[in-house]
Amino acid sequence: MNRLKSRRSVGVLTASLGLALLFSTAGPALAHVGYTTLDTTNGVVSSVDRTASSNAGWIAGQDATTWANSHDNRFFTFNLADTMTIDFTITGTNTNTNGILNPGYSIFAGTVPGGSHDGAGNLPAGAAVPLSYVGAQTGFATWSPFAATNDEIDANNGAAGLTTAHWGQYRSNADVTMSTDGLPLAVPPIPGTVSTMTFTGFSGSNASGASVSGQYTLGAGIYSLVVGGANPFNLATYLADAIATNGDYTTPSAALTAYNADRLARTFNLQFSAVPIPAAVYLFGSGLIGLVGLARRKMRATA
């Protein structure tokens, strides 16, 4: 979807307040999931400068077949103590001259664990990842950077040959479940943390421009705002170069050089604010809805 500006005020969405491990970091674009926490204090505008790898992380996650590499997206979190309206604008800035980010975003209720990543469970680093999580995955494409995990996936779901065309584990239009590696050498071992963030149905993108905005009314809870590139032409090139590597991301090659160029970090700025919905206004609105419903019932009764 190509929308220069998406501004909507929607019905209240109540988010799950499940506990999650949250990391607040401005880490490199190649790092595992690292959350930047946004300020939801009334009247405060958060202005955050970050990067996203490639210009296709968000749009890749729209594909139900390939999914996307979570490392190509930037994760933010915010905690609403009450029903609030959030307002934000994401703008590609190109301060590092790697190219303008054509931004896309998705909003989720809850979070995945800080430090989680695609392919968790690959041995030996993933020795502490819960086997139920590993076995529930359906595998990665042979050209995916995470294809080495397929052996562990097959071994724990009892059915070999479940390899799919998945590039990674991030989806920008569906629920996302991810795990950390844990600490298998600790005494006692510390298991990986698994959690799911639930897609709210709220997203937007600008495939050809540098800015996209959103405005939503959300219920109390912890949320994730995930930002990535939304350019379909960049995605086509990036995907072709990834496939051309044949899954070898270490041996120098023309395909690997092109792939690395495709996923250079692109800079963007996020302006974010949250404003509470006054209780009186909320109750007044609810009362009006009730009166409309009562009037309709009376009309049907007298018809």
C-alpha positions as CSV (number, residue, x, y, z in Angstrom):
1,M,0.0,0.0,0.0
2,N,1.4,3.4,-1.0
3,R,0.2,6.1,1.3
4,L,2.0,9.4,1.7
5,K,0.1,10.0,4.9
6,S,-2.2,7.7,6.9
7,R,-4.1,9.4,9.7
8,R,-6.8,7.4,11.4
9,S,-8.6,7.5,14.7
10,V,-9.9,4.0,15.4
11,G,-11.8,2.2,18.1
12,V,-10.1,1.4,21.3
13,L,-7.7,-1.6,21.1
14,T,-6.8,-3.2,24.3
15,A,-3.2,-4.7,24.3
16,S,-2.0,-7.6,26.3
17,L,0.2,-6.6,29.2
18,G,2.4,-9.7,29.1
19,L,5.9,-9.4,30.6
20,A,8.8,-9.2,28.1
21,L,12.5,-8.6,28.1
22,L,12.9,-5.1,26.7
23,F,16.2,-3.7,25.5
24,S,16.4,0.0,24.9
25,T,19.2,0.5,22.4
26,A,20.4,2.3,19.3
27,G,22.4,-0.7,18.2
28,P,23.8,-1.3,14.8
29,A,21.5,-2.2,11.9
30,L,22.9,-5.8,11.9
31,A,22.1,-6.5,15.6
32,H,19.4,-8.7,16.8
33,V,16.1,-7.2,17.9
34,G,16.8,-4.2,20.1
35,Y,14.0,-1.9,21.3
36,T,14.2,1.9,21.5
37,T,11.6,3.0,24.1
38,L,9.4,6.0,23.1
39,D,8.2,8.5,25.7
40,T,4.4,8.6,26.2
41,T,4.3,11.5,28.6
42,N,1.5,13.8,27.7
43,G,2.8,16.8,25.7
44,V,6.3,15.2,25.0
45,V,7.4,14.7,21.4
46,S,10.0,12.0,21.0
47,S,12.4,12.8,18.2
48,V,14.6,9.7,17.4
49,D,17.1,9.2,14.7
50,R,17.7,5.6,13.7
51,T,18.6,3.4,10.7
52,A,17.0,0.4,8.9
53,S,18.9,-2.0,6.8
54,S,18.0,-2.0,3.1
55,N,14.9,-0.2,1.6
56,A,12.7,-3.3,1.7
57,G,12.5,-4.7,5.3
58,W,8.8,-3.7,5.8
59,I,7.5,-4.7,2.3
60,A,9.3,-8.1,2.4
61,G,7.3,-8.8,5.6
62,Q,4.1,-8.3,3.6
63,D,4.8,-11.5,1.6
64,A,3.1,-14.5,3.1
65,T,5.7,-16.8,1.4
66,T,9.1,-15.3,2.0
67,W,8.4,-13.2,5.2
68,A,11.3,-10.9,6.1
69,N,14.6,-10.7,7.9
70,S,14.0,-9.0,11.2
71,H,17.5,-7.5,11.0
72,D,16.2,-5.3,8.2
73,N,13.7,-3.5,10.4
74,R,14.0,-1.2,13.4
75,F,12.0,-1.9,16.6
76,F,10.4,0.6,19.0
77,T,8.3,0.1,22.0
78,F,5.9,2.3,24.0
79,N,3.8,1.7,27.1
80,L,0.4,3.3,27.4
81,A,-0.9,3.6,31.0
82,D,-4.4,4.5,29.7
83,T,-6.3,4.9,26.5
84,M,-4.3,7.4,24.4
85,T,-4.0,8.7,20.9
86,I,-0.5,8.3,19.4
87,D,0.7,10.5,16.5
88,F,3.9,9.9,14.6
89,T,5.8,10.7,11.4
90,I,8.6,8.7,10.0
91,T,10.9,10.5,7.5
92,G,13.8,9.1,5.5
93,T,16.7,11.5,6.0
94,N,19.7,10.0,4.1
95,T,22.2,11.6,6.4
96,N,24.7,8.8,5.6
97,T,24.1,9.2,1.8
98,N,23.2,5.5,1.4
99,G,19.8,6.5,-0.1
100,I,16.4,7.7,1.1
101,L,14.4,5.2,3.1
102,N,10.8,4.8,1.7
103,P,9.3,4.1,5.1
104,G,6.7,1.5,6.1
105,Y,5.5,0.7,9.6
106,S,3.4,-1.8,11.5
107,I,2.0,-1.7,15.1
108,F,1.8,-4.8,17.3
109,A,0.4,-5.4,20.8
110,G,3.2,-6.7,23.0
111,T,6.8,-7.3,22.1
112,V,9.2,-10.0,21.1
113,P,12.2,-10.5,23.4
114,G,15.0,-8.0,23.3
115,G,18.0,-9.9,21.7
116,S,15.7,-12.3,19.8
117,H,16.5,-13.1,16.2
118,D,15.6,-15.2,13.1
119,G,17.1,-18.7,13.2
120,A,17.3,-19.0,17.0
121,G,17.9,-22.6,17.9
122,N,20.9,-23.2,15.6
123,L,23.5,-25.1,17.5
124,P,25.7,-24.6,19.4
125,A,24.6,-21.0,20.2
126,G,20.9,-22.0,20.3
127,A,21.3,-24.9,22.6
128,A,19.2,-23.3,25.3
129,V,16.3,-22.3,22.9
130,P,13.1,-24.2,24.0
131,L,12.7,-27.2,21.7
132,S,9.0,-26.6,21.4
133,Y,9.7,-23.3,19.8
134,V,12.4,-24.8,17.5
135,G,10.1,-27.6,16.4
136,A,7.2,-25.3,15.7
137,Q,9.1,-23.5,12.9
138,T,8.7,-24.5,9.3
139,G,12.2,-23.8,8.2
140,F,14.0,-21.4,5.9
141,A,14.8,-21.2,2.2
142,T,18.1,-22.8,1.3
143,W,19.4,-19.3,0.3
144,S,18.4,-17.7,3.6
145,P,21.1,-16.5,6.0
146,F,19.3,-18.7,8.6
147,A,19.1,-22.0,6.7
148,A,21.6,-23.6,9.0
149,T,18.8,-23.9,11.6
150,N,16.8,-26.2,9.4
151,D,18.6,-29.3,10.8
152,E,17.5,-28.4,14.3
153,I,13.9,-27.6,13.1
154,D,13.6,-31.0,11.4
155,A,15.1,-32.8,14.4
156,N,12.6,-31.4,16.8
157,N,9.4,-31.5,14.8
158,G,9.9,-35.2,13.8
159,A,9.2,-34.5,10.1
160,A,12.1,-33.7,7.8
161,G,11.6,-31.8,4.6
162,L,9.6,-28.9,6.0
163,T,12.0,-26.3,4.5
164,T,10.0,-23.3,3.1
165,A,10.9,-20.2,1.2
166,H,11.1,-18.2,4.4
167,W,13.8,-15.5,4.3
168,G,13.4,-14.7,8.0
169,Q,10.8,-14.7,10.7
170,Y,9.4,-11.1,10.7
171,R,6.0,-10.4,9.2
172,S,4.7,-6.8,8.9
173,N,1.0,-8.0,8.5
174,A,0.7,-10.9,11.0
175,D,1.7,-12.0,14.5
176,V,5.4,-12.6,15.1
177,T,6.9,-15.1,17.5
178,M,10.7,-15.0,18.2
179,S,13.2,-16.3,20.7
180,T,16.6,-15.4,22.2
181,D,19.4,-17.9,22.3
182,G,19.6,-18.1,26.0
183,L,22.8,-19.0,27.9
184,P,23.5,-22.7,27.4
185,L,26.9,-22.6,29.2
186,A,25.5,-20.9,32.3
187,V,25.2,-23.0,35.5
188,P,22.4,-23.8,35.5
189,P,21.7,-23.1,31.8
190,I,19.4,-20.1,31.2
191,P,16.8,-20.9,28.6
192,G,16.0,-18.7,25.7
193,T,13.0,-16.3,26.1
194,V,10.1,-16.8,23.6
195,S,7.2,-14.3,23.2
196,T,4.7,-13.2,20.5
197,M,3.7,-9.7,19.4
198,T,0.2,-9.6,18.0
199,F,-0.5,-7.6,14.8
200,T,-3.1,-4.9,15.5
201,G,-4.0,-4.5,11.8
202,F,-2.5,-1.0,11.8
203,S,0.2,-0.3,9.3
204,G,1.1,2.2,6.6
205,S,3.8,2.8,4.0
206,N,5.1,5.2,1.3
207,A,6.7,3.2,-1.5
208,S,8.0,6.2,-3.4
209,G,8.3,9.1,-0.9
210,A,10.3,9.9,2.2
211,S,7.6,10.2,4.8
212,V,4.6,8.4,6.3
213,S,2.5,9.3,9.2
214,G,0.0,7.6,11.5
215,Q,-2.5,8.4,14.2
216,Y,-4.3,5.8,16.2
217,T,-6.3,5.5,19.5
218,L,-5.1,2.5,21.5
219,G,-6.0,1.0,24.8
220,A,-3.6,0.7,27.8
221,G,-0.7,-1.8,27.2
222,I,2.7,-2.4,25.8
223,Y,3.1,-2.0,22.0
224,S,5.7,-2.4,19.3
225,L,6.2,0.0,16.4
226,V,8.4,-1.6,13.7
227,V,9.8,0.4,10.8
228,G,11.4,-0.7,7.6
229,G,11.8,0.0,3.9
230,A,8.7,-0.2,1.6
231,N,10.1,0.1,-1.9
232,P,9.0,-2.9,-4.2
233,F,11.8,-2.3,-6.7
234,N,14.5,-2.4,-4.1
235,L,12.9,-5.6,-2.7
236,A,13.0,-7.3,-6.1
237,T,16.7,-6.6,-6.5
238,Y,17.5,-7.4,-2.9
239,L,15.7,-10.7,-3.0
240,A,17.3,-11.7,-6.3
241,D,20.8,-11.0,-4.9
242,A,20.0,-13.0,-1.7
243,I,18.9,-16.0,-3.8
244,A,22.0,-15.7,-5.9
245,T,24.3,-16.2,-2.9
246,N,23.0,-19.8,-2.6
247,G,23.1,-19.3,1.1
248,D,26.8,-18.6,1.3
249,Y,27.2,-15.3,3.1
250,T,30.9,-15.7,4.0
251,T,32.8,-16.5,0.8
252,P,33.4,-13.3,-1.3
253,S,31.4,-13.3,-4.5
254,A,29.7,-10.8,-6.8
255,A,26.3,-11.9,-5.4
256,L,27.4,-11.3,-1.8
257,T,28.8,-7.9,-2.8
258,A,25.5,-6.9,-4.4
259,Y,23.6,-8.3,-1.4
260,N,25.6,-6.3,1.1
261,A,25.1,-3.1,-1.0
262,D,21.4,-3.7,-1.1
263,R,21.2,-3.8,2.7
264,L,23.2,-0.8,3.6
265,A,21.7,1.1,6.5
266,R,19.4,4.0,5.6
267,T,18.7,6.7,8.1
268,F,15.3,8.0,9.3
269,N,13.8,10.3,11.9
270,L,10.8,9.3,14.0
271,Q,8.6,12.0,15.6
272,F,6.3,10.4,18.2
273,S,3.8,11.7,20.7
274,A,0.9,10.3,22.8
275,V,-2.1,12.2,24.2
276,P,-4.5,10.8,26.8
277,I,-8.2,10.5,25.9
278,P,-10.1,12.5,28.7
279,A,-12.3,10.1,30.6
280,A,-15.2,12.4,30.4
281,V,-15.0,12.6,26.6
282,Y,-14.6,8.8,26.3
283,L,-17.6,8.2,28.6
284,F,-19.6,10.9,26.7
285,G,-18.8,9.1,23.4
286,S,-19.8,5.7,24.9
287,G,-23.1,7.3,26.1
288,L,-23.9,8.6,22.6
289,I,-23.3,5.2,21.1
290,G,-25.7,3.7,23.7
291,L,-28.4,6.3,22.9
292,V,-28.1,5.6,19.2
293,G,-28.5,1.9,19.8
294,L,-31.6,2.5,22.0
295,A,-33.2,4.7,19.4
296,R,-32.6,2.1,16.7
297,R,-34.2,-0.6,18.9
298,K,-37.3,1.6,19.5
299,M,-37.6,2.3,15.8
300,R,-37.6,-1.5,15.0
301,A,-40.1,-2.1,17.8
302,T,-42.6,0.4,16.4
303,A,-42.1,-0.5,12.7
